[in-house]
Amino acid sequence: MASSRFSVRRALSLIAILLAVGLSTLAAVNYWKTRPLPFDRTVWNAEPEDADDFRRHRMADWLLKQRRLLGMSRTEIVSMLGEPAKTSHFRSYDLVYDLGNERGWISIDSEWLLMRLDGSGHVSMAEIRRD
């Protein structure tokens, strides 16, 4: 009887270790997908390597975190990011950039970098949204 209790404890310990390793791996992958990445025009304009290539998302995160876009003119934004997407989504925004598939376990939607311009044509608001 003592032997079977020891086996159950050993099995439960092994399950706990495997669960901890699995959750740590998932957390590391999630961190990689969401960690801001300094802006690089070449990378921004490159075709994504695969569906899980979130470099553009991460650069947009960095631009927002650093508040780099606020105050820039439309001309400066287009020079940096290229022409905005031609889309019927988000019509209340002045500049719309498609970042690609949303980050997450199941990517059903897309993520977008959205900006509004003030009366003088400078970015007054920038955010990332899903459609």
N, C-alpha and C positions, 0 to 999 in steps of 0.2 A: 504494500500500500504506500509506503514511503517512496518507493521507486516511481510509482505512477504520478505522485504529487510533484516529484522532482522533474519528471518529463513534461508535465503540464507547465510548470514554472519556466522550464527551459524553452518550451515552444512559445509561451507568451512573451518571454524576453526577446526571443528572435523576431517575433512579429513586431514588437515595439521598436526594435532597432531598425528593421526594414521600413517601417512606417516613418520613422524619424529621417532616415536617409532619403526616402521618396519625397517627403514634404520639403526637406532642405533643397533637393534638386529642383522641385517645382518653384520654390521661392527664388532660387538663383536664376532660373529661366525667366521668370516673371520680371525680376530686376533687370535683366539684360534687355527685355522688350520695352521697359519703361524708363530706363536711365537716360537723362538728357545727353545729347551728343552735340558738340560744338558745330556750328553751321559750316558747311563746305559746299560751295556752289557746284563743283564737279560731281560730288556724291548726290546732291539734291537733284541734279538734272540727269543722272544715270538711271537706266532702267533697273527696276528692282531685280535682285538675284533670284528671289522666289517669293511665294505668297507670304512667308513669314519674315520678309525683309522690312523691318520697321525703322530703318535709318532715317527716312524722311519724317516720320512721326517724331522720332527722338530729337531731330534737329529743330522741328517746330516747337517741341517742348522747351528746348534750350532757348530759342528766340523769344518765347513768351516769358520764360523764367528770368532772362536777362533784360527783358523789356526793350529789346533791340528794335522792334517794329514801330513802337509808339513814336509819333512825331515825324516819321518818314513820309515823304511824298509818294504819290502813286508811281511816279517815274522811278524813284529810288527802289521801291518795292519790285516793280517789274524788272528793273535792271538786276536786282539780286535774285529774285525767285523765278523769273520768266513770266510769260503772259498767264493771267489767271485762267482757270478752267472755264470752258463754255458749257454751262449747265443750267438747268431750270431750278436746281436746288438752291435754297437760301437766297431768294431774290431780294431780301431786305439788306443784304450785305453788298458792299462795293467791290471787294476783292475776295475771290473764292479759289482755294487751291486744294486739289484732291491729294490726300496723303496716302491713300490705299486702303486695304482691308483694315477693319478695326482690330485693335489688339484685344486678346482674350482667348478663352478656350474655344469658343465657337464664333467664328467671324461671319456674321450674317450681314452686317452693315459696313459702311465705309466711314473713315474719319476725314475731316476737312479742316483746313486752316481758313478761318473767316476773319475779315477785317472790314471795319467801317471807317469812312473818311469824314473829317469835319468839313465845315464850310470853306476852309482854305485848301482843301485837298490833301490833308495830312492824316495819317492813321490816328484815330482817337480811341479805337477799341480793337482788340485782336483776341481770338479764342479758338479752341479746337472743339468741334462738335461731331457727333455721329448722325448719319441720316437714317 
